[in-house]
Amino acid sequence: MNDTVVQAAGCVLWRRSPVSGDLEICVVHRPKYDDWSHPKGKLKRGEDALAGALREVAEETGYAAEPGGELPTVHYAAGGRPKRVRYWAAEAVSGHFTPNSEVDRILWLSPAAARSRLTQPRDRDLVDALGRPSDRRERQV
């Protein structure tokens, strides 16, 4: 068994609702796994984790994002190998979603609805972390 830790990064992508101004969180549906998660992916060799997180957001959601504070790092096993995923809060600043081979749907949901939709409990914990003041950007989320 290969014990090399898979390095990955992602974001809890958020925006203000264009209708109500309320906080909305983006969740992505991955048809390969039939799950709902935050945008994330493996880092390229030598890639900075934050740069990789923003690249993954752009690839999976079509949105450019402004990074905020770092959120808790998540550790779990994937395919029999340990995986480490670093996350940041990130505000969607421009772009639009186009379905692709990795992600066929995205939803912008309230934090409570996002928490309910996310497949993995570890992803739900990141929604909670986004709401804690120490994890917010200096500008109010």
LODREN-605752 format. One record per atom (N, C-alpha, C): residue in three letters; z, y, x. Coordinates in steps of 0.05 Angstrom, whole numbers, plus 5000, padded with zeros to 4 digits. Example, Ala and Ser with C-alpha at 12.3 -4.5 7.8 and 13.67 -1.06 7.14 Angstrom:
REM LODREN-605752
ALA515648865264
ALA515649105246
ALA515649345264
SER514249555257
SER514349795273
SER515750015258
This chain:
REM LODREN-605752
MET500049765017
MET500050005000
MET500050255018
ASN498450455010
ASN498250705025
ASN500350895014
ASP502250975032
ASP504351155024
ASP503751445029
THR501351515038
THR500651785043
THR500851945017
VAL502252165018
VAL502652334994
VAL500152484987
VAL499152454962
VAL496852604953
VAL497752894947
GLN496453084960
GLN497253364956
GLN495353484935
ALA496653614915
ALA495153744894
ALA496454004886
ALA495054164870
ALA496154414861
ALA494854494835
GLY496354654820
GLY495354744794
GLY496854984784
CYS496255064760
CYS497455304748
CYS498255254719
VAL500355394711
VAL500955424683
VAL499455684676
LEU497155654664
LEU495355884658
LEU496256014632
TRP496556274632
TRP497456414608
TRP495856664603
ARG496056764579
ARG494757014571
ARG496357124548
ARG495757374541
ARG496757494517
ARG494657444495
SER495457354472
SER493557304450
SER492057554444
PRO489357534442
PRO487757764435
PRO488357864407
VAL489557694390
VAL490157774362
VAL492957884359
SER494957734368
SER497757804363
SER499157924387
GLY498057884411
GLY499457974435
GLY501557784445
ASP501957564430
ASP503957364438
ASP503057204462
LEU504957094477
LEU504356924500
LEU502956664491
GLU500756604504
GLU499356354500
GLU498956204526
ILE499255944525
ILE498855774549
ILE496455594545
CYS494855574566
CYS492455404565
CYS493155114573
VAL492354934556
VAL492554644562
VAL489754534562
VAL489254344579
VAL486654224583
VAL486653934575
HIS484453844562
HIS484153564555
HIS482253434575
ARG483253214587
ARG481653064607
ARG480752804594
PRO478252784588
PRO477252534574
PRO477752284591
LYS477652304617
LYS478052064634
LYS480751934629
TYR482752104624
TYR485451994619
TYR486252024590
ASP484652164574
ASP485252224546
ASP488052344544
ASP488552554561
ASP491152684560
ASP490852984560
TRP493053124554
TRP493153414555
TRP495053494578
SER494153674595
SER495753754618
SER495154044625
HIS496354134647
HIS495754394658
HIS493454344678
PRO491754554682
PRO489654524702
PRO490754474730
LYS489854264743
LYS490754194769
LYS488854004782
GLY489153964808
GLY487453774822
GLY488153744851
LYS486953544864
LYS487453494892
LYS486453724909
LEU487953764931
LEU487153974950
LEU484953854968
LYS483154034976
LYS481153954996
LYS482553955023
ARG481453805042
ARG482653795069
ARG483054075081
GLY485454145088
GLY486054405100
GLY486254635081
GLU485954585055
GLU485954795035
GLU488854895030
ASP489155155028
ASP491755275021
ASP492355194992
ALA494855134986
ALA495655034960
ALA495055234938
LEU495655494942
LEU495155694921
LEU492155724917
ALA490655734938
ALA487755754936
ALA486655514920
GLY487655274926
GLY486855044912
GLY487555044882
ALA489955154876
ALA490855174848
ALA488955364833
LEU488255584845
LEU486455774831
LEU483655664829
ARG482755514849
ARG480055384848
ARG480055184825
GLU482155024823
GLU482254824801
GLU482254954774
VAL483755174771
VAL483655324745
VAL480855414739
ALA479455524758
ALA476755624753
ALA474855394747
GLU475055164761
GLU473354944756
GLU473854814729
GLU476354784722
GLU477054644697
GLU476954814672
THR477555074675
THR477655244651
THR475555454649
GLY474255524672
GLY472355744672
GLY473656024675
TYR476356034678
TYR477756284680
TYR478556354709
ALA478156604716
ALA479356714740
ALA482256784733
ALA484056734752
ALA486856784746
ALA488256944768
GLU490157104759
GLU491857264778
GLU494457104781
PRO495057014806
PRO497456854809
PRO500057014807
GLY502056884797
GLY504756994796
GLY506556824813
GLY508956784803
GLY510956644818
GLY510456344819
GLU511456224841
GLU511155934843
GLU513155794824
LEU512355584811
LEU513955434793
LEU514955174807
PRO516655024794
PRO517554774808
PRO515254594816
THR515654464839
THR513754264848
THR514354004834
VAL512253854827
VAL512553604812
VAL511753374830
HIS513353164830
HIS512852914846
HIS512652684827
TYR510652514830
TYR510352274814
TYR508352084828
ALA508251844818
ALA506351644829
ALA503851654812
ALA501551644826
ALA498951634812
ALA497251434827
GLY496351234812
GLY494751024824
GLY496250874847
GLY498850854844
GLY500450704864
GLY501050874889
ARG500351124888
ARG500951304911
ARG502651534902
PRO504451624920
PRO506051864913
PRO504252114912
LYS504852284893
LYS503252524890
LYS505252764888
ARG504452984901
ARG506053224901
ARG504253444890
VAL505053574868
VAL503453794856
VAL505054054856
ARG504054244871
ARG505354514870
ARG504054674848
TYR505654824833
TYR504654984811
TYR505455274813
TRP503755444802
TRP504255734800
TRP503855814771
ALA505256024763
ALA504556164738
ALA502156324745
ALA500156344727
ALA497756504732
ALA496656614706
GLU496056864707
GLU494957004683
GLU491956984684
ALA490756894661
ALA487856884659
ALA486857174656
VAL485057254674
VAL484157534674
VAL481257574664
SER479657364668
SER476857384659
SER475757104658
GLY473557074643
GLY472156814642
GLY471956704614
HIS470756474612
HIS470656324587
HIS470256024594
PHE471055864575
PHE470955574579
PHE468255464572
THR467255284588
THR464855124583
THR465654834588
PRO465354654569
PRO466154374573
PRO464754264598
ASN466154094613
ASN465053974637
ASN465953684639
SER465253554661
SER465753264663
SER468753204666
GLU470353394677
GLU473153354680
GLU474753434655
VAL473953654643
VAL475453764620
VAL473453814597
ASP473953684574
ASP472153724552
ASP473153924531
ARG475753984532
ARG476954184513
ARG479254324526
ILE479554574518
ILE482054724525
ILE483154834499
LEU485754884499
LEU487055014476
LEU488855234487
TRP488955464474
TRP490855674480
TRP493055654458
LEU495455584466
LEU497555524448
LEU500055684454
SER501755724434
SER504455834438
SER505955654457
PRO507955754471
PRO509455574489
PRO510555324474
ALA511555354450
ALA512655124435
ALA510454924429
ALA508155024420
ALA505854844413
ALA504754714438
ALA504654864460
ALA503654744486
ALA505554524494
ARG508154574492
ARG510154374500
ARG509754114484
SER509154144458
SER508753914440
SER506153764447
ARG504053914454
ARG501453794459
ARG501253654486
LEU502653754506
LEU502553634533
LEU503453344533
THR501953174546
THR502352894546
THR504852814562
GLN505152924586
GLN507252844605
GLN509753024602
PRO512152914601
PRO514553074601
PRO514753264625
ARG513753184648
ARG513853354672
ARG512253614667
ASP510153594651
ASP508553834645
ASP509954014626
ARG511453894607
ARG513054054588
ARG515154214603
ASP516354094623
ASP518454244639
ASP517254494652
LEU514754494659
LEU513454724671
LEU513254954651
VAL512754894626
VAL512755094605
VAL515455234604
ASP517555074605
ASP520255184604
ASP520755354629
ALA519755274652
ALA520155424677
ALA518755694676
LEU516455694663
LEU514955944660
LEU516656154646
GLY518256074627
GLY519856254611
GLY522356354625
ARG523156234648
ARG525556324661
ARG524956574678
PRO526656774676
PRO526157024690
PRO525557004720
SER526856814734
SER526456794763
SER523556704769
ASP522256584750
ASP519556484754
ASP517356674744
ARG518156894732
ARG516157084722
ARG515157264743
ARG512857374739
ARG511857574757
ARG513457824752
GLU513158024770
GLU514758274767
GLU514058404740
ARG511558384733
ARG510658494707
ARG511458284686
GLN512458374664
GLN513358184643
GLN511158004634
VAL511857744631
VAL509957544621
VAL509857554591
